[in-house]
Amino acid sequence: MLWVEKYKPKSLKDVEGQDQAVNELRRFVEGYRKGKALLIHGKTGVGKTCTVYALAKDLNLEVIELNASDFRDKESINTIIGQSSKQKSLFNRKKLILLDEVDSLSGQQDRGGIQALTSIIAESEFPMVLIADDIYERKVVPLRKSCKIVEFATLDPSAVFNILKRVCHSESIKYDESVLKDLSRRAGGDARAVINDLQIICATKKVLESLEELGEREKKESILNSLKLIFKSRNPENVLGAFDKTDLDLDECLLWLDENLPREYEGEDLCQAYDKISRADVFQGRIRRWQHWRFLVYVSDLLTAGVALSKKEKNNNVIPYKPTSRILKIWKAKMMNAKKLSIAEKIAENTHVSTRRALNSTLPYLRPVFRHKKGGDIIDELKLNDEEVEWLMR
């Protein structure tokens, strides 16, 4: 299970570093009057969505979450969001309507979407909370007149440190406090991304001793966040360039997509997505063969927007993404070849032949000798280490 889901706030008292925003959110929902919505904005990973859910749990409200990127025209907005704003809860509980990613609601194809939403806000029987990363986006500006605006500030490193410390204690992770503080500073206020980083670092051992495998947060972005962005969105503007800030090349990104696609997509959506990946692989082959580097833009677009638009609708389940098993197999193969090459180089040095000749003509005859445990003199002559001897005896 992803730690960002496991340790998201269960109550408002668990929310770190957003006291003012939390108070304004609570006052709005508890004293809701028809005619206004609450528009929350702030950087990614500062706790906008999880705070709304924590409030709903505290107040025993049913959350109806909708994603604005799923509605591409005025009719669907009126039908889906409009009905949700008027129908009573199935279990007779009070409702809270959460509309995420409003900055992706309407583009050039639909100029009536924002106006339709404004009308729904004016008549909604239930409090509506809208979430956007950037309220200064041109598409969002008309909404601001119908909303009370609340900013979720970029998290202070001390707040991020408190979050990480709780996770470490819950997961029994031994940590160097100075390293944990350094990780908190590098987060750039993005709690979600830094929790993913912590999970990656401590995936194999429950110890946090250094951050060598992590780059600067502003320069790099977790591959897990990039995958989530592609798999959970259908807006090409949002996903184009999703891999640009990662520290992986596009070949590795392709393998991550290949490994995790079956966990997110199924049926025709899966076929369409793999078609985009196969086309990207064709362009990669042309780049390697002809050095036509301008094809990289096609590879990037196919792996991001192409895969994102292959689905009819997003999978709302929380999917734990995994590293590609192919990379692991390639790594193991390289390790095996590295031992073989190392032995061949030692043979070549002692017999005065090329490494290639030693690899093809001499090495195959050594393995039967070692399997019969008769290679003692050879070990001394070639100065073979234990791993190389073990490889020869297999």
Number of C-alpha atoms within 10 A of each C-alpha: 9 14 15 17 13 10 15 18 20 17 17 21 13 13 20 21 21 20 14 12 18 23 11 15 21 17 11 18 20 10 8 16 14 13 18 22 28 23 23 24 22 18 18 17 22 26 23 24 18 18 24 25 22 21 22 21 15 14 14 12 17 18 18 15 16 18 19 23 19 18 19 19 18 17 14 14 21 18 10 12 25 19 13 21 21 13 12 14 15 9 7 8 12 17 22 24 22 22 21 22 19 24 23 24 24 20 17 7 9 13 15 16 22 22 13 18 19 19 14 23 25 15 14 22 20 22 24 27 24 26 25 23 20 17 21 12 12 10 18 17 13 13 19 16 11 17 20 17 19 17 19 22 18 19 23 19 21 15 18 27 22 16 22 21 18 12 19 20 11 10 13 11 16 14 16 13 13 11 14 22 18 15 24 26 20 18 24 21 23 22 26 19 22 25 24 18 22 20 18 14 19 17 10 8 9 15 15 17 15 15 14 7 8 17 14 12 20 10 10 15 22 20 22 19 17 19 21 17 19 25 27 19 24 23 20 17 12 17 25 19 17 22 24 15 15 20 16 15 10 19 12 15 21 20 17 21 23 17 17 18 20 15 14 20 20 14 9 12 20 17 16 18 24 20 16 22 21 17 16 25 18 12 20 20 14 15 16 10 9 8 11 13 12 10 15 16 12 15 24 20 19 23 28 28 23 26 26 28 22 20 23 12 15 17 15 9 9 11 14 14 20 12 15 17 13 14 14 11 11 11 12 12 11 12 12 14 12 13 18 16 17 16 24 24 20 17 23 20 14 11 12 10 13 13 20 13 14 21 18 11 11 16 18 12 10 14 17 15 15 19 14 9 10 12 18 11 9 15 15 10 12 16 14 15 12 10 10 17 20 13 14 20 16 9
